[in-house]
Amino acid sequence: MEVGFQADGVSSTEGRDVFDSDCPARTVLDKLTSRWGVLILASLRDGPLRFHALRDGIGGISEKMLSQNLRTFTSYGLTERTVEPTTPPKVSYSLTPMGMEVAERLHGLLEWVSVNTEEIVKFQSRR
């Protein structure tokens, strides 16, 4: 299964795929599909949120983890950070078009998990 990675229209990983441990796409996949990555991107799907609203909406995430992930997603071009010149400054995060595309796909995964969790838990308890 060839799933390549291209940057700026030039294939930098020709002949490699995400199943190759050295493929740069593996790093992106790891970040997107991490517990916090999925929840952050899904949270932003309905529109921009301020940092503290994101933190409060994602149970258990620390400010450090939220900050690190948002920084990464901004550097990947998936989120935008907007600072309003107020005192104190109001900082909000939103999805870019590419971020919205991946958030929609991850939302499907979250829906699947939500629908199937009870059955999976029942199956686990039988073992």
C-alpha positions, 0 to 999 in steps of 0.5 A, a space after each residue: 500500500 503506497 501512501 506517499 508524502 509530498 511537500 510543495 508539489 515535489 515528492 521528497 519521499 519517493 518510493 516510501 510510504 507511512 508504513 516506512 518508519 523513516 517516512 516524514 508522513 509518519 510524524 504527521 500521522 502520529 501527531 494528528 491521531 494522538 489522543 490530544 490531536 484528535 480532540 483538539 482538531 475536532 473541537 475546532 471543527 465548529 469554529 474558532 475557540 479561545 485557548 481557555 475554552 479549548 482547554 476547558 472543553 477537552 477534559 484532562 488536557 494540560 495547558 502545556 499539552 494544549 499549547 504544544 499541540 496548537 503550536 505544532 498544528 499551526 506550524 503544519 498549516 492546520 490551525 491559525 492563531 489570531 491575537 486581538 490587540 486588547 488588554 489582555 490580548 485575546 488569542 483564538 485558534 481556528 482551522 485552516 481549510 486543510 485543518 478543516 479537511 482533516 478535522 472532518 475525517 477525524 470526526 468520522 473516527 470519533 463518531 465511529 468510536 462513540 457508536 461502537 464503544 459500548 459493544 467494545 467494552 462488552 466484548 472486553 469484559 467477556 475476556 
